[in-house]
Amino acid sequence: MARPDLESPEGRAAYRAELKRVGWKYRLGGFVLIVVAALLVVIARDGKFGLTDDAVKVAYGMLFAGWALVITAIFQRTRHHKRRMAEGL
């Protein structure tokens, strides 16, 4: 694949859209895990629905996994960008 055309506004917009597609599943999955974990922490801290402190430990694990997915997506996008700029794709 040739190097992207960043000289024109259309080329920059197309490349920006291409970069957004790289790793989107990991970013979305990570975001969902982070939001669900945050809600679980708030609900468990209030003691609602019979959730105990064990639920908070699970939620912190979910937070860790969510952020790991987001960081994985960032690394994928960075690697893709470097390869495209080096015309190695």
C-alpha positions as a Python dict, from the first residue, in 0.01 Angstrom:
ca = {
    (1, 'M'): (0, 0, 0),
    (2, 'A'): (136, 341, -91),
    (3, 'R'): (201, 618, 152),
    (4, 'P'): (-115, 822, 231),
    (5, 'D'): (-168, 1158, 62),
    (6, 'L'): (-153, 1409, 345),
    (7, 'E'): (-114, 1713, 121),
    (8, 'S'): (-485, 1753, 45),
    (9, 'P'): (-773, 1792, 291),
    (10, 'E'): (-947, 1491, 133),
    (11, 'G'): (-638, 1276, 176),
    (12, 'R'): (-599, 1377, 540),
    (13, 'A'): (-966, 1304, 608),
    (14, 'A'): (-940, 963, 441),
    (15, 'Y'): (-629, 874, 640),
    (16, 'R'): (-789, 995, 963),
    (17, 'A'): (-1087, 769, 892),
    (18, 'E'): (-851, 480, 820),
    (19, 'L'): (-672, 529, 1152),
    (20, 'K'): (-1005, 536, 1337),
    (21, 'R'): (-1087, 192, 1198),
    (22, 'V'): (-763, 40, 1328),
    (23, 'G'): (-829, -134, 1659),
    (24, 'W'): (-1184, -4, 1698),
    (25, 'K'): (-1308, -334, 1842),
    (26, 'Y'): (-1048, -322, 2118),
    (27, 'R'): (-1126, 43, 2195),
    (28, 'L'): (-1500, -21, 2207),
    (29, 'G'): (-1461, -334, 2420),
    (30, 'G'): (-1230, -153, 2658),
    (31, 'F'): (-1465, 143, 2688),
    (32, 'V'): (-1760, -86, 2764),
    (33, 'L'): (-1561, -275, 3027),
    (34, 'I'): (-1450, 50, 3192),
    (35, 'V'): (-1803, 191, 3208),
    (36, 'V'): (-1956, -133, 3339),
    (37, 'A'): (-1681, -169, 3598),
    (38, 'A'): (-1725, 189, 3717),
    (39, 'L'): (-2100, 136, 3755),
    (40, 'L'): (-2037, -191, 3939),
    (41, 'V'): (-1803, -17, 4183),
    (42, 'V'): (-2058, 256, 4257),
    (43, 'I'): (-2344, 8, 4298),
    (44, 'A'): (-2139, -229, 4517),
    (45, 'R'): (-2008, 52, 4739),
    (46, 'D'): (-2368, 158, 4808),
    (47, 'G'): (-2459, -204, 4889),
    (48, 'K'): (-2741, -216, 4636),
    (49, 'F'): (-2864, -541, 4477),
    (50, 'G'): (-2693, -742, 4751),
    (51, 'L'): (-2344, -686, 4604),
    (52, 'T'): (-2054, -723, 4846),
    (53, 'D'): (-1693, -610, 4847),
    (54, 'D'): (-1609, -909, 4629),
    (55, 'A'): (-1795, -736, 4346),
    (56, 'V'): (-1564, -437, 4386),
    (57, 'K'): (-1260, -663, 4342),
    (58, 'V'): (-1413, -806, 4024),
    (59, 'A'): (-1489, -453, 3903),
    (60, 'Y'): (-1128, -346, 3955),
    (61, 'G'): (-1019, -644, 3749),
    (62, 'M'): (-1261, -534, 3477),
    (63, 'L'): (-1118, -182, 3492),
    (64, 'F'): (-769, -321, 3445),
    (65, 'A'): (-880, -536, 3151),
    (66, 'G'): (-1064, -244, 2992),
    (67, 'W'): (-764, -15, 3010),
    (68, 'A'): (-542, -294, 2878),
    (69, 'L'): (-770, -321, 2574),
    (70, 'V'): (-763, 54, 2515),
    (71, 'I'): (-383, 63, 2539),
    (72, 'T'): (-363, -235, 2301),
    (73, 'A'): (-569, -42, 2047),
    (74, 'I'): (-340, 260, 2082),
    (75, 'F'): (-34, 44, 2018),
    (76, 'Q'): (-201, -112, 1714),
    (77, 'R'): (-288, 228, 1570),
    (78, 'T'): (63, 361, 1633),
    (79, 'R'): (221, 58, 1469),
    (80, 'H'): (-14, 89, 1170),
    (81, 'H'): (71, 458, 1132),
    (82, 'K'): (446, 394, 1145),
    (83, 'R'): (419, 118, 885),
    (84, 'R'): (207, 334, 656),
    (85, 'M'): (447, 625, 680),
    (86, 'A'): (737, 391, 601),
    (87, 'E'): (538, 246, 307),
    (88, 'G'): (573, -99, 459),
    (89, 'L'): (211, -204, 441),
}
